[in-house]
Amino acid sequence: MGGMRNRPPETDPPPERAQPVARDAFRHYAELPTRWMDNDVYGHVNNVVYYSFFDTVVNRYLIESGALDIHHGTVVGLVVETQCNYFAPLAFPQTIDAGLRVARIGSSSVRYEIGLFAAGEPLCAARGHFVHVYVERATQRPTALPEPLLRALQRLR
């Protein structure tokens, strides 16, 4: 029979295991309270809440920097990619220190990286990223990053 050969399957090397990072890896911090409802039946913050923390620290920074008008702005950021690695549990009633930095700025996109720290802890309990693609609100088509946004992002590099 032609065509079939015995070949080992193609495999990628295992990905490098993510490690927690220190507080000084981030340029901006915001305190985020946990809520009773954030805990799951196992007594720690449920994984889906971590993504809410990510979204909150990024958008709070952009709003407070005057770079994002969530109600009337013509440009909005859409999340197109996200990831989180977990290292230690967080739980209500802890306050979370959310660190923020910008890893990459494209013509219409930004990769934000976030570290979530328990108060007083030197290493993050979780770290992750998400990518915003900025689009015209009316057309939902990618657009160049506005100057006020670029200025705010540069402070996080």
N, C-alpha and C positions, 0 to 999 in steps of 0.2 A: 504494500500500500504506500503510495507516494504522499509526500507532503508533511506527514507527522514525524517529528523527531523527538527524541527524548532529551529535553532540555530542563535544567533546573528552573523553577519559576523565578521570574524577575521580582526582586524585592528591594525596597528602599531601606537604607540603614535606619535603625530606630531613631526617632527624633530625640534631640537633646532634652533632657528633663529640665523643666523650668525650675528656677530657684527663687526664693524670696529675696527682695532687695532692701537696702537700707533707706532710711528717710531722706538722706541727702541726694538721692537719685531724682527727686521731684522738685519742681520749681515753685509750685503753688500748693497750698493746703486749705481745705475747708473741713470744718467739724460737721458731722452728720449724725443726728441721734438715731438710735435704733428704736423700734416701737414693739410693743408686746406682740402685735400681729406678725412681725417679721420672723419670729421663732417658729420652727416647725415642730413636729411631734418628737423630734430627737433632742430638742432643747437648744438648738443653735439657729442662727439666721439661715433661712432657706436660700439655696443657690440662686434662685431667680431674683432675689432682692439685691444681690451684688450688682446685677446689671442696672437696677434702678439707682444704686449709689453712683455707678459710673456716669449715667445719664445726668444725674443731679449735679455732680461736681463740675462736669464740663459745661452744662448749660447755665448754671449759676455763675460760673466764671465769665462766660461770654456776655450774659445779661449785665452783670455788674461792671464789666469793662466797656459797656456801650457798644459792643460788637454784634449784638443780636437783639432784634426787636421781635419778640415772639408773636405779638398781636398785629403789627402793621408793617413789618419788614417785607421787602420784596424778595429777599434771599433767605432760604431756610436750609438747614442741614438735615440730610436723611442718613440714617445709619445703614450701611451696606455690609458691614463685617464686624464681628465681635468675638471675643474670646476671654476666658477667665481661667486662671490656675489658682487652686486653693491650697494653702499651707497650714493654717491653723483656724480653729473655729472662732466665730464671733457670735455674740448672743446679747439679747436684751437683758439688762438695761445699759449696755456699753454705749459710749459715744465713739464714733469712728472718725479717725483722722484720714481724710481722703486726699492723697497726693496726686498731682496732675502734672504732666509734661507733654510736649508735642515731639513726636519722633520724626514726622515727615509732613511736609507741606507740598502739595501738588498744585496744579493750576486751578482745580476745582475741588480738591479733596484734602483731608487732613487725617493723619493717624494720631489719635490721642492715646497716651498710656497712663494708667491709673494704678496706684497702690493703695490698698486699704489697710490701715494700721489700727490695732487696739491702742487705746491711750497709754502712753509710756513705753510701748514696745519698740525696739530698735529695728526690727524686720517686719515686713508686711505680712499680714495674714492671708492676703490674696492680692494678685496682680493681674491686670488684663489690659485689653485695648479695645478701641473701636474706631472705625473709619467713618467719617462723615463725608458725603458728597454734597456739595452745596449746589442748590438748584434755584431757578426762578420759581417763586411760589405759584405764579399764574400758569406757567407752562410745564413745570416739573422737569425742565431740561437743565443739565449742568451749566454752570456759569462761573466766570472768574471770581475768585475770592475778593470781596470788597476791601478797600483800604483799611477801614476801622477794624475789620476782622484780622487782616494780616498783621496789623500793629499789635493786637492782643495776642495773637499766636506767637509772634516773635519773642514776647516776654516769657513764653513757656519753653523755649528751646534751650 
